[in-house]
Amino acid sequence: MTTPASGPSAGALPRRTPSDEPLPWRTLALLVPYLIVLGIHLVALAVGPATLVYPTKLALMPALAVGVSVASRGLARRARATIALLLLALAFSWLGDGAAWFFPFLADELPAMLACFGVTHVLYIVLFVRLARGARPRARLPRWTLVYAVWWVAMIAVLWPHLGALAIGVALYGLVLGGTAAAASLGSRATALGGLLFLASDTLLALRLFLPGAADVIGDVAVMATYGLGQFLLAAGVIAVLRRGSA
């Protein structure tokens, strides 16, 4: 959460607000199908069968999008643009998840995956800035989000020697990824945690892809568990904030 200009210092933990209340059961219940698909995917990654891994991965974002569409029914008209941004973010995440399938003509799926998820993060940043301005026009990022700038510098320092031609693209992607994690703090504690988990997932994936030896200790389950739960908390948190704002 951000700290209002008239409240405590920007570096302090924010006071509990309605948007920081536990996620409503109705929202959680409508997103259960997504969690079931995620659970099946993680089990398939861990113990098999391998034939379920890619289909369940491709089913994740559609399942979450359906849940978001149903859970957002009845919201005020002003909330529709925010839900549209959320659904677009999930759509580009889906393209990123299935880059090898959607872009078979590319020799390497990684640039397409970076581009799709880069758009996802830009959409999330716009979404959370819009959400914050609608609730608190003078909302601003808390000082603790500066840790994401430190994270970006550290990650680029560690990975740069191994990135080759992808160096600039990965650096730019890191900026929007960190931007999503920071901007998510403008929503609620649930969305802030979702942004952190998304960042953790992509950090693990980047280390796994580019840092020699990291793939031996970082498994796919850790990458997908943090990614799946991060997307869940971002989506559920946004819906919860919108519902409380229209209550």
N, C-alpha and C positions, 0 to 999 in steps of 0.2 A: 504494500500500500504506500501511497504517497502521503506526505505530511502537509496539511494545509498551511498556507503562508502565515496564518494567524495563530497556528497551533504550536506544538513543540518544535524543537530544532529539527532540521531535515535529516540529521543523522540518527535521531532517536527512533526507537521502535514505535510504530504508529499505535494510537489508541484503537481499541476494538470498535469497529463500525458495523452497520448492518451488512455490508458486503463481506465482512469477515466471519459471519456466522457460518456454522457447518452447512455443507451442501444439502439442499432439501432432498428428502427421500424421493419425491416424485421425479426430480431430475435424474437422480442416481438410478432409479428403477428403469427409466426409459433408455438408459445407456448400458444396461446389463448385457444385452446381446453383443455389444462391442467388446465388453470385458470377457465374455465367453469365447469369442473369436480370438482375442488376444491370448487367453489362456491356452487354447488349443494350439495356437502358433508357437507359444513358448515351450509347450510339452513336445511338439514335433521337433523343434530345434534341439531340445535336450536329449530326447530318447527315441525320436522317430514316431511314425514313419517319415522318411525324407520327402516322400511324394506329397505330403501335406504342407510342407514349409512354404513354398512359393504361392500356392493358391490361398492359404490363410493370410499370408502377408498382403496379397492383393485385395483381400476382403476386408482388411482392417479399416481403411478410411471410408469406404462405402458404408460399412456398418455404423461407424461413428457419425457420418453425415445423415443417415436415416434417423438415428437417435436424436441428433440435433434438430432436424426438421420437425420431428414429432414433439419434442420437448419445448420447442419455441412457439408452438401454436398458442394463440391467444395473447401474445405480447402486443404491446402498443405499436402503432404504425411507425413511430420514430425509431423503434428497435430493429426494424426490418433491414436497414442498411448495415447494421452491425452484424446481424445474422448472415447476411449475404457475404460480407467480408470473411466471416468464419468459414462458411461453406466453400468459398473460393480457396481459402488457405488449405482446407482439407483436400480439395480437388488437386491442387498443385502438389500437396504431400503425396497423394495417390500416384501422380505421375512420377514423382521422385522415387517412391517405393518400387514402382514397376518400370523403371527406366530401361532396363534390358529388354522388357517385353514391348513397351510402347515405342522404343526407338531402336529397332533391330538393325537398322541400316548404319548405325554408328559402330565404329571399331571398338570404342571404349565408352561404356555407359556413364562413367564417372562425371565428365563435364555436364552431361544432360541432367544427372542427378543433382549436381551442385546448382545448376541454373534453376531447376524446378523448386528445390527447397529454398533457394535464394529468394524467389518470388513469394514463397510461403511466408518467409520471415518478414519481408516488406509488408505483406498484407496483415500479419499479426501486429506489427508496429503501428500501422495506420489504425487498426482496430482498437488497440489499447489507448492510443492517444485520443481517438474519438470518444471512447468510452469514458475516459477520465474527464475530458472537457465537458461532456454532457452532465456529469455528476458534480464536478468541482472545477469551474473554469480556470482557477489558479493552481491546479494540481501540478506537482513537480516530482521528479524522481527523488527518492531518499538517497542520502549520501552513501549508504552501504552498497548501492548498485555500482559504485566505482570499482568494486572488486571485479566486475566483468571486464573493465578496461585492463586491469592487471592480468586477468586470465588471458585476454587476447594477446598481450605482449609476450607472456610466458609461452603460450602455445606456438606463436609464430617463431619465437626464438628456438624452440625445441624442434619444430618441424621443418623450418625453412631449408636446411641443408638437404632435405630428402624430398622436397616437393617438385623440383625440376620445372617443367613447363607449366605446371598447375599452381605455381607459387602465388601469382597475383590473384588468381581465381579463388584459391583457398583463403588468402588473406581477406579478400572482400567478403567472402562468405562468412568468415569469422566475425566480421563487423556486424552483419545483419543478424547473425545468430546471437551474438551478445546483445544486440539491440532488442531482440525479442525477449530475452531473459530479463533485461532491465525494464522494458516497457510493460511486461506482464505484472510487475509490481504495482502498476497503476490500477489494476483491477481489484484483486483481493488476495488473501493469503493462498487460496487454492490456485489461482492463476500464477502467482509468483512462484509457487512450488512447481507448477507445471512447466514454466519457462526454465527453471533451474534443471529439471529432469531432462528436458529437451536438449539443453546445452550439455549436460553430462553425457547423454547418449551420443551426441555428435563428437564430443571430445574423445570418448572411448573409441568410436569408429575411426576418427582421424588418426589416433595413435595406432590402432590396429592396421590401418591401410598403409601408413607412411613410415612409421618408426620401426626400424629393424628389430625383430624379436618380440615385438609387442603382441603380435597375433597369437603367440604361444601362451600368453597369460590372460588375454582379453577375449572372452567368448562372445558368440552371437547372442546368447541369451541375455547377457548383461546389456548389450547394446539395444536390443529390441524391447526388453522389459522397461528400461528407463524411457525409451522413445514412446512406447505405447501408453505408459502411465502419464507421461508428460502431456501427450496430446489429449488424453482423457481429462486431466485436470484443467487444461486450458479451455476445452470446450464446455465442460460442466461448469467451470467457474464463470465463464462469460454468460451462460444462460442464467445462472443463479443471480449474478449481479443485475442483469436486465430484468428478471422477474421481481426482485426486491425493489428496483427502481420504479416499476410500474404498479407496485402493490398499493 
